[in-house]
Amino acid sequence: MKKKKILRYLAKFIEPKIQKLKNEDGYIELFFIIIVFFFLLSVVISVSPPFILREKLNIIATRVVERVEYDGKITPDTHSFVTDLINRAKINDKEVTYAFNGNIKPNGKIQLRDEFTFSINAIEKIKLSGFGDFTYDMNISKELMGISEVFYKNSELQ
């Protein structure tokens, strides 16, 4: 029932346009509709990369926090894992920085049920070429909290 109403509405909207084209009066209107459509398409294409970058940062942060929770420590292997994820996501040209914070011992170990946070930041340059050489640097960040799942004896934490 709703489909029929939608089709009737579209028919009412499109029918006058077709009549104008048959009478050769609607070419200018059609021309402007096409220009507006392509302008909106270009704006969508130039504004979508920050949303894609945010999703990539979310995936990286989730995978890193899961690994640190499971390992219970932050080692050079963890840092190389983060760098590898950044390279595989192809965002190494976005000035990516990351940091671990929380109750982390000097040797990188995190005791059972101790919380830590992983934050990752990147800068996305938005270019709107239709308005000249306008660029805007957008800082996109993601921060996740994790809890260690590994128990260490007191002698192992020193």
C-alpha positions as CSV (number, residue, x, y, z in Angstrom):
1,M,0.0,0.0,0.0
2,K,2.8,2.4,0.9
3,K,4.7,1.6,-2.3
4,K,1.7,2.7,-4.4
5,K,1.5,6.0,-2.5
6,I,5.2,6.6,-3.0
7,L,5.0,5.8,-6.7
8,R,2.0,8.1,-7.1
9,Y,3.9,10.9,-5.5
10,L,6.9,10.3,-7.7
11,A,4.7,10.2,-10.7
12,K,3.2,13.6,-9.8
13,F,6.6,15.0,-9.3
14,I,8.2,13.7,-12.5
15,E,5.3,14.1,-14.9
16,P,5.5,17.9,-15.1
17,K,9.2,17.6,-15.8
18,I,8.7,15.2,-18.6
19,Q,6.0,17.5,-20.1
20,K,8.4,20.5,-20.0
21,L,11.0,18.4,-21.8
22,K,8.5,17.4,-24.5
23,N,7.6,21.1,-24.9
24,E,11.4,22.0,-25.0
25,D,11.0,24.4,-22.0
26,G,12.7,22.3,-19.4
27,Y,16.2,21.9,-20.6
28,I,17.6,24.7,-18.5
29,E,15.8,23.3,-15.4
30,L,17.2,19.8,-16.2
31,F,20.7,21.4,-16.6
32,F,20.6,23.0,-13.2
33,I,19.3,19.8,-11.6
34,I,22.3,17.9,-13.0
35,I,24.7,20.6,-11.8
36,V,23.3,20.5,-8.3
37,F,23.4,16.7,-8.3
38,F,27.1,16.6,-9.2
39,F,28.0,19.4,-6.8
40,L,26.3,17.4,-3.9
41,L,28.1,14.3,-5.1
42,S,31.5,16.1,-5.0
43,V,30.8,17.4,-1.5
44,V,29.9,13.9,-0.2
45,I,33.1,12.5,-1.7
46,S,35.3,15.1,-0.2
47,V,33.6,14.9,3.3
48,S,33.4,11.1,3.7
49,P,37.2,10.4,4.4
50,P,37.0,11.5,8.1
51,F,34.2,9.0,8.7
52,I,36.3,6.2,7.1
53,L,39.4,7.2,9.1
54,R,37.4,7.2,12.4
55,E,36.2,3.6,11.7
56,K,39.8,2.5,10.9
57,L,41.0,4.0,14.2
58,N,38.1,2.3,16.0
59,I,39.2,-1.1,14.6
60,I,42.8,-0.5,15.4
61,A,42.1,0.5,19.0
62,T,39.8,-2.5,19.6
63,R,42.4,-5.0,18.3
64,V,45.2,-3.4,20.3
65,V,43.2,-3.3,23.6
66,E,42.1,-6.9,23.1
67,R,45.8,-8.0,22.6
68,V,47.1,-6.1,25.6
69,E,44.2,-7.5,27.8
70,Y,45.2,-11.0,26.7
71,D,49.0,-10.5,27.0
72,G,48.9,-8.4,30.2
73,K,51.9,-6.4,29.2
74,I,53.1,-3.7,26.7
75,T,56.3,-4.7,25.0
76,P,58.1,-3.7,21.8
77,D,56.1,-6.4,20.1
78,T,52.9,-4.5,21.1
79,H,54.3,-1.3,19.5
80,S,55.3,-3.2,16.4
81,F,51.8,-4.7,16.3
82,V,50.2,-1.2,16.4
83,T,52.6,0.0,13.7
84,D,51.7,-3.0,11.5
85,L,48.0,-2.3,12.0
86,I,48.5,1.4,11.0
87,N,50.4,0.3,7.9
88,R,47.8,-2.3,6.9
89,A,45.0,0.3,7.3
90,K,47.0,2.6,5.0
91,I,46.8,5.6,7.3
92,N,50.5,6.1,8.0
93,D,50.3,9.4,6.0
94,K,47.8,10.8,8.5
95,E,50.2,11.8,11.3
96,V,49.1,9.0,13.6
97,T,50.1,9.1,17.2
98,Y,49.2,6.7,20.0
99,A,49.8,6.2,23.7
100,F,49.1,3.8,26.6
101,N,48.1,5.2,30.0
102,G,47.0,3.7,33.2
103,N,48.4,1.4,35.9
104,I,51.3,0.1,33.8
105,K,54.5,-1.0,35.7
106,P,57.9,0.2,34.4
107,N,58.6,-3.1,32.8
108,G,55.3,-2.9,30.8
109,K,53.3,-5.4,32.8
110,I,49.7,-4.8,33.9
111,Q,48.4,-6.7,36.9
112,L,45.1,-8.7,36.8
113,R,42.1,-6.4,36.8
114,D,44.2,-3.2,36.5
115,E,42.8,-0.7,34.0
116,F,44.7,0.9,31.1
117,T,43.7,3.1,28.2
118,F,44.9,3.2,24.7
119,S,44.4,6.4,22.7
120,I,45.1,6.9,19.0
121,N,45.0,10.2,17.1
122,A,45.2,11.0,13.4
123,I,44.8,14.2,11.4
124,E,42.6,14.1,8.3
125,K,42.9,16.9,5.7
126,I,39.6,17.8,4.2
127,K,39.9,19.5,0.8
128,L,36.9,21.2,-0.7
129,S,38.2,21.9,-4.2
130,G,35.0,23.6,-5.4
131,F,35.7,26.5,-3.1
132,G,39.3,27.2,-4.1
133,D,42.2,25.6,-2.2
134,F,40.3,25.3,1.1
135,T,41.8,22.7,3.4
136,Y,40.8,21.9,6.9
137,D,42.8,19.7,9.3
138,M,40.4,17.6,11.4
139,N,41.8,15.8,14.4
140,I,40.2,12.4,14.9
141,S,40.9,10.4,18.0
142,K,39.7,7.2,19.6
143,E,40.3,6.1,23.2
144,L,39.5,2.7,24.7
145,M,39.8,1.3,28.1
146,G,40.9,-2.2,28.9
147,I,41.4,-4.5,31.9
148,S,44.3,-6.9,32.2
149,E,43.5,-10.6,32.3
150,V,46.9,-11.8,33.4
151,F,48.0,-12.4,37.0
152,Y,51.6,-11.7,38.0
153,K,53.2,-12.6,41.3
154,N,54.7,-9.6,43.2
155,S,58.2,-10.8,42.4
156,E,57.4,-10.7,38.6
157,L,56.1,-7.1,38.7
158,Q,59.4,-5.6,39.9
